[in-house]
């Protein structure tokens, strides 16, 4: 089964437009790196996002990052979730990386 790793932004935007249910329909299980999980649960995050991450659905799993080189190019403006996200993706057989790089 392919590994799907999500960054903060796709989760945030899908929650904001009430379409987070698309992820399990399209991919089954989706992994959230630990830094992404923390960012979504941050006091600065909207209540809707914090409540969702506090009660993760069965299809959303947490993953710890491993200290490997980045799979995707680094950006100077990358936050902690963006910096650790590629390492989590690289530690597995990556099929899809859900992110907003670009």
C-alpha positions as CSV (number, residue, x, y, z in Angstrom):
1,X,0.0,0.0,0.0
2,X,1.4,3.4,-0.9
3,X,2.4,5.8,1.8
4,X,0.7,9.2,1.9
5,X,2.3,11.9,4.0
6,X,0.5,15.2,4.6
7,X,1.9,18.6,5.3
8,X,0.0,21.2,7.4
9,X,-1.5,23.3,4.6
10,X,-3.5,20.6,2.8
11,X,-5.0,19.5,6.1
12,X,-5.8,23.1,7.1
13,X,-7.4,24.0,3.8
14,X,-9.5,20.9,3.5
15,X,-10.8,21.4,7.1
16,X,-11.5,25.0,6.3
17,X,-13.7,24.1,3.3
18,X,-15.3,21.1,5.1
19,X,-13.8,18.5,2.7
20,X,-11.3,16.7,4.9
21,X,-13.2,13.6,4.1
22,X,-11.7,13.6,0.6
23,X,-8.4,12.3,2.0
24,X,-9.5,8.9,3.3
25,X,-11.7,8.5,0.2
26,X,-8.7,9.1,-2.1
27,X,-5.8,7.6,-0.2
28,X,-7.0,5.5,2.7
29,X,-4.6,6.2,5.5
30,X,-2.6,9.5,5.7
31,X,0.4,10.1,7.9
32,X,1.1,13.4,9.7
33,X,4.7,14.0,10.7
34,X,5.0,14.9,14.4
35,X,5.9,18.5,13.6
36,X,2.8,18.8,11.4
37,X,0.7,17.4,14.2
38,X,2.1,19.9,16.7
39,X,1.6,22.8,14.2
40,X,-2.1,21.8,13.7
41,X,-2.6,21.7,17.4
42,X,-0.9,25.0,18.1
43,X,-2.8,27.6,20.1
44,X,-2.4,29.8,17.0
45,X,-4.3,27.4,14.9
46,X,-8.1,27.9,14.4
47,X,-10.3,26.1,16.8
48,X,-11.7,23.8,14.1
49,X,-8.1,22.6,13.3
50,X,-7.1,22.2,16.9
51,X,-10.2,20.1,17.6
52,X,-9.7,17.9,14.6
53,X,-6.1,17.1,15.5
54,X,-7.0,16.5,19.1
55,X,-9.4,13.7,18.0
56,X,-7.6,12.4,14.9
57,X,-9.8,10.0,12.9
58,X,-8.7,6.4,12.4
59,X,-7.4,7.1,8.9
60,X,-5.0,9.8,10.1
61,X,-1.8,8.6,11.7
62,X,1.1,10.3,13.5
63,X,4.6,9.6,12.3
64,X,7.9,10.6,13.9
65,X,10.5,12.1,11.7
66,X,13.9,10.4,11.1
67,X,17.2,12.3,10.6
68,X,17.6,11.8,6.9
69,X,18.4,14.4,4.2
70,X,15.4,16.2,2.8
71,X,13.6,14.6,-0.1
72,X,12.2,17.9,-1.4
73,X,14.1,21.1,-1.9
74,X,14.5,23.3,1.2
75,X,13.0,26.8,1.3
76,X,14.4,29.6,3.3
77,X,10.9,30.5,4.6
78,X,10.0,26.9,5.5
79,X,8.6,26.4,9.0
80,X,9.4,23.4,11.3
81,X,6.7,21.2,9.8
82,X,7.9,22.0,6.3
83,X,11.5,21.1,7.2
84,X,10.7,17.8,8.9
85,X,8.0,16.8,6.5
86,X,10.3,15.6,3.7
87,X,12.4,13.5,6.1
88,X,9.3,11.6,7.2
89,X,8.4,11.0,3.6
90,X,11.9,9.8,2.7
91,X,11.9,7.3,5.6
92,X,9.2,5.2,3.8
93,X,8.3,4.3,0.3
94,X,6.7,7.5,-0.7
95,X,3.8,7.5,-3.2
96,X,2.3,10.9,-2.6
97,X,3.4,13.9,-0.6
98,X,0.5,16.3,0.1
99,X,2.1,19.7,0.4
100,X,1.9,23.2,-0.9
101,X,5.6,23.7,-2.0
102,X,5.9,25.9,-5.0
